[in-house]
Amino acid sequence: MIEDVKQVLAMHRLMVQSRVLDEACCEESAHWFPSQGEEAVPVGTFYGLRPDDVCAPAYRGAPIVYLMRGMTLEQVWAGALGKRTSFGRGRHFSFTAPIELRVFPYIAGDLGPIISQATGAAFAQRYRKSDAVTAVSFGDGTSNRGDFHEAVNLGAAWRLPIVYVIQNNHWAISMPIEKATAAKRLADRAAGYGIPGVAVDGNDVLAVHTAVQEAVRRARAGHGPTLIEAETFRMRGHIAADTASYRAPEEVEEWRGRDPIQRLEARLADAGVLSAEDAQAVWAEAAQEVGEAKAAAQRHPDILPTDLGLDEMFATPLREA
Ligand SMILES: Cc1ncc(C[n+]2csc(CCOP(=O)(O)OP(=O)(O)O)c2C)c(N)n1
């Protein structure tokens, strides 16, 4: 159902921008984590949250959430190119975001703790008597970790203002979800925590957005967490260089037919909201913006060996001992 045309067009634009940026980053770095085909989950989940809400996006597709929270494309590129001007100061050849935007930075390596940390952010929101909420998304593989159980159990027991979103793209590197769990629907796990569990078509941005917004309303009203499983598909390998030879090409082709951007465009065309030419213009504009931002970020200074000092490793103590 298309109720608010302006919002839907904004989400379409973000998905296109995400796709174009992601393709360009894959060309730039063999280690980039491709998110092509999964755009409806980050966009549908984090679009429309308030500036005082906290966002903790899954690493796959996170840059579009940073852009939604106020980072510029040039800043995202500075991170992707490992520039000294990036929020990771060039020490992290990837992407991250400043905490001031109330978006969790991408923390390399350890998957899982972000679910507990986001639950902690929701606890802080409750403790400060604010009606802000936290939304956290993570992969199906990550949802099989103990961190998930501990965090969701606590969030539910304390009725914290948080929405847990599993970005189920069917694969965790080379491990298919059917081999990692016997559960048919990951959303069913919610019953074990005493919270609502909702399974949505993760390639339908409106379905994701509607489910998350409903969960946000519950959380804001003090009714606690919801677990949402958004089913999508990882169209490329785990990283840009991964040819994903461990899976059947037919499976990928089947999902190509459910491309979230093409589906939305078909729907918007049917509704007389976006013509083929309008859609073309959105793609062209995204390509131009992404290209210009990259060119600008390439001119930023690279990190120097002398930047790798210990000065930023330790925070200044709040009080002298
Ligand atoms: C605690 C931990 N275990 C293993 C890894 C290695 N690892 C990096 S990405 C990944 C797959 C994660 O799968 P999923 O959560 O489904 O997210 P996806 O990559 O599919 O988006 C693994 C196992 C890690 N980074 N952290």
The ligand as a Gaussian input file, in Angstrom:
#p B3LYP/6-31G(d) Opt

LIG

1 1
 C       32.235000     -13.443000      16.459000
 C       32.601000     -13.590000      15.007000
 N       32.631000     -14.825000      14.471000
 C       32.971000     -14.983000      13.173000
 C       33.304000     -13.890000      12.410000
 C       33.734000     -14.064000      10.963000
 N       32.639000     -13.626000      10.087000
 C       32.662000     -12.407000       9.526000
 S       31.295000     -12.112000       8.614000
 C       30.664000     -13.623000       8.965000
 C       29.330000     -14.058000       8.420000
 C       28.227000     -13.378000       9.126000
 O       27.021000     -13.832000       8.596000
 P       25.693000     -13.047000       8.862000
 O       25.580000     -12.653000      10.284000
 O       24.599000     -13.887000       8.312000
 O       25.850000     -11.713000       8.024000
 P       26.100000     -11.569000       6.456000
 O       27.581000     -11.616000       6.238000
 O       25.389000     -12.695000       5.779000
 O       25.536000     -10.255000       6.096000
 C       31.527000     -14.362000       9.773000
 C       31.296000     -15.753000      10.244000
 C       33.268000     -12.617000      13.035000
 N       33.573000     -11.498000      12.363000
 N       32.898000     -12.481000      14.326000

